[in-house]
Amino acid sequence: LSNRASYVHTCDVLGLLLKIGVVPIINENDVTSVDELMRTEDYKINFSDNDILSVLVAGAVCADLVIILSDVDGLYTADPAEAGAKLIRTVETITPELKNSLNGKSKLGRGGIQSKIKAAEIATSCGIPVIIANSRRENVLLDVLSGKEVGTYFKPQNRMSAVKRWIAYGASVKGTIHVNEGAKKAILEGASLLPVGVTKVVGIFDVGDVISLEDENHVEFARGTPNYNSSQLNLIKGLQVTEVHKKLGADKPKEVIVHRNIHLLEEEK
C-alpha cells in the first residue's frame, strides 16, 4: 500500500475480487520486523497491526463500514474491569482529549484500544463509519449488519480525496523536508512549497514518495509528495525559482510540492 502505483493496483484487484464474489483475507505480516523495513533515516512505517491495516484496506476499496472485533464490548468511559465503567454507544468525533485518556492493550494480540481508536480515526476521517464490538457475542456480525445497536459506533467525517487518503494514511514516509516559518505559514494558508522555503532535507526519497514536512521546531505539520528527489532537493533548497532553473533546467517545476498533494495534519484534529 505504500507505493502509489501498487496502491492503485491493489485497489483495482480488491475491487475485482469483490465484484466476482471473492472475499479477500488480508493479514499484517507479523513475521517481518519493522526494523528490517526502516532502511533509511526518517523512514516511517504507517501501520504495525491488523487494526490499522484493516482501515487502510477499507479506504482503498471505499468500504461502507469497518467492524473491529475485540475482547470487550466497545469503548468505555473507564477500564471495563472497573466498577461504574459505562459503554459509550456513539462517538461523534475522536478528540485529542479522548485519545489522551486511553492506555493499555487488550489481552489478545498487539492491537490494544489505542490502536483501535487510531484505526477508527483514520477510517472516519476518510468518511467510513466504524463499529468496535465484542467478538465473543453470538451472531455479532449479523447483528451489526441488521442494524442492531452493537458495541461503539464512530460517526464518519467528511471524506478525503483518494490521493489525500493515500498521502495521509496509506503510504510509508520516506523522508523529511524541513521548512522555514514563512513557508509553513504559506502552506497552512493554501500555498504550495517552493524551494526557497526548504531549509533541510533528511532521508533518501524519489519523486512522488510521501515525505513529512516539519517546521523550525522539528514538529511535523503536513505530509506530501514532492516533485524532486532528495538529491535534487539538496541542490536547490533555499534557492529562488530563477536560480533553480539555472541549476537544473527551465523545464523543472517551480514547486517542490504543489498544494493539492499536501495533507495538513491539523486537518485530522
Phi, psi and omega per residue, in radians:
L1 nan -0.229 -3.022
S2 -1.384 -0.461 3.106
N3 -1.604 2.294 -3.027
R4 -1.032 -0.797 -3.134
A5 -1.119 -0.735 3.108
S6 -1.158 -0.628 3.118
Y7 -1.079 -0.835 3.129
V8 -1.098 -0.717 3.118
H9 -1.100 -0.731 3.106
T10 -1.072 -0.751 3.086
C11 -1.003 -0.774 -3.121
D12 -1.142 -0.749 -3.123
V13 -1.140 -0.802 -3.141
L14 -1.101 -0.702 3.110
G15 -1.080 -0.722 3.125
L16 -1.168 -0.744 3.122
L17 -1.042 -0.786 3.134
L18 -1.136 -0.631 -3.118
K19 -1.124 -0.588 -3.112
I20 -1.675 0.161 3.024
G21 1.562 0.264 3.111
V22 -1.675 2.280 3.104
V23 -1.724 1.880 -3.125
P24 -1.209 2.458 3.018
I25 -1.964 2.015 -3.029
I26 -2.086 2.279 -3.111
N27 -2.280 2.434 3.032
E28 -1.084 2.479 -3.135
N29 -1.362 1.588 -3.082
D30 -1.175 -0.348 -3.083
V31 -1.324 -0.618 -3.098
T32 -1.325 2.216 3.113
S33 -1.362 2.412 3.065
V34 -1.057 -0.555 3.141
D35 -1.033 -0.572 -3.141
E36 -1.182 -0.454 -3.083
L37 -1.505 -0.344 -3.063
M38 -1.509 1.382 -2.990
R39 -1.524 -0.416 -3.104
T40 -2.253 2.825 3.115
E41 -1.062 2.387 3.110
D42 1.202 0.328 3.029
Y43 -1.454 2.112 -3.072
K44 -2.100 2.306 3.096
I45 -1.544 2.392 -3.009
N46 -1.561 -0.194 3.087
F47 -2.573 2.679 -3.126
S48 -2.511 0.175 3.042
D49 -2.751 3.040 -3.033
N50 -1.258 -0.410 3.069
D51 -1.055 -0.885 -3.132
I52 -1.184 -0.760 -3.131
L53 -1.044 -0.666 -3.099
S54 -1.078 -0.710 -3.104
V55 -1.370 -0.479 3.037
L56 -1.145 -0.722 3.081
V57 -1.159 -0.703 3.109
A58 -1.028 -0.723 3.087
G59 -1.138 -0.645 -3.119
A60 -1.153 -0.600 -3.109
V61 -1.764 0.101 -3.113
C62 0.945 0.916 -3.093
A63 -1.118 2.710 3.107
D64 -1.491 -0.389 -3.065
L65 -2.841 2.527 2.989
V66 -2.013 2.254 3.061
I67 -1.975 2.064 3.107
I68 -1.894 2.088 -3.111
L69 -1.693 2.425 -3.086
S70 -2.365 -2.973 3.086
D71 -1.766 0.193 3.036
V72 -2.229 2.937 -3.036
D73 -1.351 -0.195 -3.127
G74 2.698 -2.663 3.123
L75 -1.577 2.281 -3.113
Y76 -1.927 2.869 3.085
T77 -1.267 -0.312 3.108
A78 -2.709 -3.107 3.067
D79 -0.941 2.197 -3.112
P80 -0.988 -0.400 3.140
A81 -1.338 -0.272 -3.113
E82 -1.442 2.512 3.078
A83 -1.139 2.387 3.115
G84 1.585 -0.122 3.095
A85 -1.158 2.304 -3.084
K86 -2.053 2.486 3.102
L87 -1.262 2.286 3.068
I88 -1.550 2.041 -3.055
R89 -1.361 -0.637 -3.073
T90 -2.428 2.353 3.034
V91 -2.005 2.013 -3.124
E92 -1.228 -0.852 -3.117
T93 -2.541 2.442 3.089
I94 -1.481 1.859 -3.061
T95 -1.648 2.796 3.039
P96 -0.997 -0.602 3.136
E97 -1.120 -0.705 3.112
L98 -1.109 -0.802 -3.122
K99 -1.122 -0.671 -3.120
N100 -1.212 -0.378 -3.101
S101 -1.453 -0.126 -3.044
L102 -1.698 2.560 3.035
N103 -2.793 2.896 3.077
G104 1.564 2.929 3.137
K105 -2.165 2.728 3.061
S106 -1.278 2.888 -3.078
K107 -1.217 -0.505 -3.053
L108 -1.908 2.237 3.062
G109 1.272 -3.077 -3.100
R110 -1.602 -0.219 -3.051
G111 -1.457 1.639 3.081
G112 -1.445 -3.065 -3.091
I113 -1.120 -0.550 3.101
Q114 -1.080 -0.746 3.121
S115 -1.117 -0.691 -3.126
K116 -1.187 -0.659 3.097
I117 -1.193 -0.690 3.073
K118 -1.076 -0.739 3.100
A119 -1.081 -0.757 3.121
A120 -1.099 -0.649 3.124
E121 -1.114 -0.747 3.126
I122 -1.109 -0.851 -3.084
A123 -1.115 -0.822 -3.093
T124 -1.160 -0.582 3.101
S125 -1.225 -0.303 3.058
C126 -1.641 0.106 3.107
G127 1.501 0.289 -3.100
I128 -1.968 2.152 3.096
P129 -1.246 2.735 -3.097
V130 -2.313 2.476 2.979
I131 -2.166 2.204 2.998
I132 -1.788 2.160 -3.059
A133 -2.455 2.996 -3.092
N134 -1.537 2.148 -3.126
S135 -1.172 -0.333 -3.101
R136 -1.470 -0.164 3.110
R137 -1.235 2.298 -3.136
E138 -1.134 2.335 3.115
N139 1.015 0.592 -3.051
V140 -1.042 -0.757 -3.115
L141 -1.190 -0.717 3.115
L142 -1.110 -0.681 3.127
D143 -1.141 -0.732 3.116
V144 -1.087 -0.841 -3.072
L145 -1.208 -0.386 3.105
S146 -1.515 -0.042 3.061
G147 1.624 0.141 3.115
K148 -1.240 2.701 3.127
E149 -1.341 1.844 -3.085
V150 -2.289 2.288 3.030
G151 1.109 -2.597 3.133
T152 -1.950 2.252 -3.132
Y153 -1.795 2.208 3.115
F154 -1.839 2.093 -3.068
K155 -1.272 2.459 3.114
P156 -1.257 2.644 3.062
Q157 -1.823 -2.955 3.122
N158 -1.113 2.351 -3.092
R159 -1.301 2.312 3.050
M160 -1.384 2.830 2.999
S161 -1.212 2.795 -3.094
A162 -1.036 -0.730 -3.122
V163 -1.157 -0.756 -3.141
K164 -1.121 -0.654 3.105
R165 -1.073 -0.740 -3.122
W166 -1.175 -0.750 3.128
I167 -1.097 -0.765 -3.054
A168 -1.246 -0.707 -2.941
Y169 -2.309 -0.439 -2.983
G170 -1.474 -0.415 -2.983
A171 -1.898 2.613 2.969
S172 -1.314 2.547 3.139
V173 -1.506 2.107 -3.013
K174 -1.588 -0.224 -3.126
G175 -3.116 -3.028 -3.094
T176 -2.355 2.402 2.993
I177 -1.968 2.113 3.092
H178 -1.593 2.393 -3.104
V179 -2.197 2.782 3.098
N180 -1.427 3.015 -3.040
E181 -1.105 -0.646 3.132
G182 -1.117 -0.717 3.123
A183 -1.157 -0.726 3.113
K184 -1.057 -0.810 -3.123
K185 -1.044 -0.746 -3.123
A186 -1.139 -0.722 3.136
I187 -1.119 -0.759 3.134
L188 -1.124 -0.406 3.141
E189 -1.641 0.035 3.043
G190 1.902 0.167 -3.121
A191 -1.615 2.900 3.040
S192 -1.473 2.917 3.073
L193 -1.616 2.193 3.108
L194 -1.814 2.759 -3.126
P195 -0.977 -0.597 -3.076
V196 -1.102 -0.399 -3.123
G197 -1.538 -0.091 -3.096
V198 -1.526 2.264 -3.134
T199 -1.921 -0.462 -3.070
K200 -2.747 2.559 3.107
V201 -2.178 2.224 -3.114
V202 -2.151 2.331 3.106
G203 1.674 3.059 3.109
I204 -2.072 2.087 -3.116
F205 -2.533 2.810 -3.133
D206 -1.878 2.972 3.037
V207 -1.026 2.277 3.096
G208 1.593 -0.190 3.029
D209 -1.210 2.768 3.065
V210 -1.526 2.274 3.111
I211 -2.204 2.834 3.095
S212 -1.668 2.489 3.035
L213 -1.868 2.162 3.132
E214 -2.116 2.594 -3.137
D215 -1.557 -2.985 -3.080
E216 -1.152 -0.325 3.099
N217 -1.671 0.220 3.130
H218 1.097 0.561 3.098
V219 -1.794 2.173 3.111
E220 -1.253 2.222 3.141
F221 -2.166 -0.154 -3.128
A222 -2.839 2.915 3.015
R223 -2.356 2.688 -3.132
G224 -2.889 3.107 3.130
T225 -2.040 2.013 -3.026
P226 -1.392 2.737 3.056
N227 -1.541 -0.065 -3.136
Y228 -2.245 2.615 3.014
N229 -1.435 3.030 -3.036
S230 -1.114 -0.629 3.141
S231 -1.159 -0.789 3.107
Q232 -1.108 -0.723 -3.083
L233 -1.167 -0.575 3.076
N234 -1.129 -0.480 3.135
L235 -1.360 -0.494 -2.992
I236 -1.999 0.017 -3.122
K237 -1.038 2.365 3.122
G238 1.436 -0.030 -3.082
L239 -1.612 2.664 2.979
Q240 -1.276 2.787 -3.079
V241 -1.034 -0.683 -3.141
T242 -1.099 -0.649 3.116
E243 -1.228 -0.605 3.094
V244 -1.085 -0.793 -3.138
H245 -1.115 -0.620 3.085
K246 -1.170 -0.618 -3.069
K247 -1.443 -0.695 -3.029
L248 -2.013 -0.192 -3.135
G249 2.003 2.581 -3.062
A250 -1.227 -0.255 -3.110
D251 -1.454 -0.084 -3.118
K252 -1.351 2.522 -3.137
P253 -1.143 2.607 3.141
K254 -1.379 -0.398 -3.118
E255 -1.630 2.393 2.954
V256 -1.238 -0.788 3.029
I257 -2.453 2.190 3.074
V258 -1.321 2.611 -2.987
H259 -1.087 -0.560 -3.130
R260 -1.145 -0.284 3.110
N261 -1.842 0.387 3.079
I262 -2.010 2.249 3.037
H263 -1.883 2.087 3.120
L264 -1.421 2.178 3.135
L265 -1.153 -0.425 3.101
E266 -1.160 -0.327 3.092
E267 -1.175 -0.378 -3.104
E268 -1.404 -0.324 -3.005
K269 -1.417 nan nan
